[in-house]
Amino acid sequence: MYALGRGPNKIVAHTRRGPNQPIERFETRDSSKREPFGPAGMSSPRPVFNGKKAVVNRSPNNMTQEPVNPQHEDNVRYLKSNWQQVEREITQTARSGGDGPVYYQEKTVNPDLKDFEPFDLEAWWGKKTLAKIHQT
């Protein structure tokens, strides 16, 4: 395996020596070398700004619009008209007391998913958070 040297290694020996510089006691320090206390001695440097920047007023009128190609316009019109048709059908069935929207249902159930039970992550997080609050 690995050969370990005898005695303390260099890192451990270095950390056992203590600080490299001698620490001067606060009481024995020369009072003439001390920095003055108070607002003048403790002030921090003030930031310097290089003048004011021009404020750009961006309004919707000044913004240039990208050119729209005809295919994009056709797609937008198609989606808008079909969505409006779906909204009309939903409101008509609601007024007439019909069944409303029909949701997709698989015709054959996947046998691997017959015991599947959906997991409510939001409820689980809520219970976990409440338990953590009650513990403290």
C-alpha positions as CSV (number, residue, x, y, z in Angstrom):
1,M,0.0,0.0,0.0
2,Y,1.3,3.5,0.9
3,A,4.3,4.2,3.0
4,L,3.8,6.7,5.7
5,G,6.7,8.7,7.0
6,R,7.5,8.7,10.6
7,G,6.9,11.8,12.7
8,P,4.7,14.8,12.0
9,N,4.4,15.8,8.4
10,K,5.3,19.3,7.2
11,I,1.7,20.6,7.3
12,V,1.0,19.5,10.8
13,A,4.3,20.7,12.1
14,H,3.7,24.1,10.4
15,T,0.2,24.5,12.0
16,R,1.5,23.6,15.5
17,R,4.0,26.4,15.5
18,G,1.4,29.1,15.9
19,P,1.3,32.5,14.2
20,N,4.3,33.6,12.1
21,Q,4.4,37.2,13.4
22,P,4.5,38.1,17.1
23,I,1.2,39.5,18.4
24,E,1.5,42.8,20.0
25,R,-0.6,43.3,23.1
26,F,-3.2,46.1,22.8
27,E,-2.3,47.7,26.1
28,T,1.4,48.0,25.2
29,R,1.0,49.5,21.8
30,D,2.3,53.0,21.3
31,S,-0.7,55.4,21.4
32,S,0.9,57.7,18.8
33,K,0.6,54.9,16.2
34,R,-3.1,54.4,16.8
35,E,-5.5,55.5,14.2
36,P,-8.0,58.2,15.4
37,F,-11.5,57.1,16.2
38,G,-14.6,58.9,15.2
39,P,-16.2,59.9,12.0
40,A,-13.0,61.4,10.5
41,G,-10.8,58.3,11.2
42,M,-13.4,55.7,10.3
43,S,-14.9,57.2,7.1
44,S,-14.9,55.0,4.1
45,P,-13.8,56.2,0.6
46,R,-16.6,57.9,-1.3
47,P,-17.5,56.5,-4.7
48,V,-16.7,58.5,-7.8
49,F,-19.1,58.6,-10.7
50,N,-18.1,59.6,-14.2
51,G,-20.9,61.9,-14.9
52,K,-24.5,61.3,-15.5
53,K,-25.6,58.8,-18.2
54,A,-28.3,59.8,-20.6
55,V,-31.7,58.3,-19.7
56,V,-33.1,56.6,-22.7
57,N,-36.9,56.9,-22.9
58,R,-38.2,53.7,-24.5
59,S,-41.8,53.9,-25.4
60,P,-43.7,51.5,-27.5
61,N,-44.0,54.1,-30.3
62,N,-40.2,54.5,-30.6
63,M,-39.5,50.8,-30.8
64,T,-39.1,49.3,-34.2
65,Q,-41.2,46.2,-35.0
66,E,-39.7,43.2,-36.7
67,P,-41.1,42.5,-40.2
68,V,-43.7,39.8,-40.0
69,N,-43.7,37.2,-42.9
70,P,-46.9,36.0,-44.4
71,Q,-46.5,32.4,-43.1
72,H,-46.4,33.8,-39.5
73,E,-49.6,35.8,-40.1
74,D,-51.3,32.7,-41.6
75,N,-50.4,30.7,-38.5
76,V,-51.7,33.3,-36.1
77,R,-55.0,33.7,-38.0
78,Y,-55.4,29.9,-38.1
79,L,-54.8,29.5,-34.3
80,K,-56.9,32.4,-33.4
81,S,-59.9,31.3,-35.5
82,N,-59.7,27.7,-34.2
83,W,-59.4,28.8,-30.6
84,Q,-62.4,31.1,-31.0
85,Q,-64.3,28.2,-32.4
86,V,-63.4,26.0,-29.3
87,E,-64.4,28.8,-27.0
88,R,-67.8,29.2,-28.8
89,E,-68.4,25.4,-28.5
90,I,-67.7,25.4,-24.8
91,T,-70.0,28.4,-24.1
92,Q,-72.8,26.8,-26.2
93,T,-72.6,23.5,-24.4
94,A,-72.5,25.3,-21.1
95,R,-75.7,27.3,-22.0
96,S,-77.6,24.2,-23.3
97,G,-76.6,22.1,-20.3
98,G,-74.5,19.7,-22.3
99,D,-71.6,17.6,-21.2
100,G,-69.0,20.2,-21.9
101,P,-65.5,19.5,-23.1
102,V,-64.6,15.9,-23.7
103,Y,-61.2,14.7,-22.3
104,Y,-59.0,12.1,-23.9
105,Q,-59.4,8.6,-22.5
106,E,-57.3,5.6,-23.6
107,K,-59.3,2.8,-25.1
108,T,-57.0,0.1,-23.7
109,V,-55.3,0.4,-20.3
110,N,-51.6,-0.2,-20.2
111,P,-51.1,-3.3,-17.9
112,D,-47.9,-1.8,-16.5
113,L,-49.9,1.2,-15.2
114,K,-53.0,-0.5,-13.8
115,D,-51.7,0.0,-10.2
116,F,-50.4,3.5,-10.8
117,E,-51.4,6.0,-8.2
118,P,-50.5,9.7,-8.9
119,F,-48.3,11.4,-6.4
120,D,-49.4,14.7,-5.0
121,L,-46.1,16.5,-4.7
122,E,-47.6,19.8,-3.4
123,A,-49.4,18.0,-0.5
124,W,-46.2,16.1,0.3
125,W,-44.2,19.3,0.5
126,G,-46.9,20.9,2.6
127,K,-46.9,18.1,5.1
128,K,-43.1,18.1,5.3
129,T,-43.0,21.8,5.9
130,L,-45.6,21.6,8.6
131,A,-43.7,18.8,10.3
132,K,-40.5,20.8,10.2
133,I,-42.4,23.9,11.7
134,H,-43.9,21.8,14.5
135,Q,-40.5,20.3,15.4
136,T,-38.9,23.7,16.0
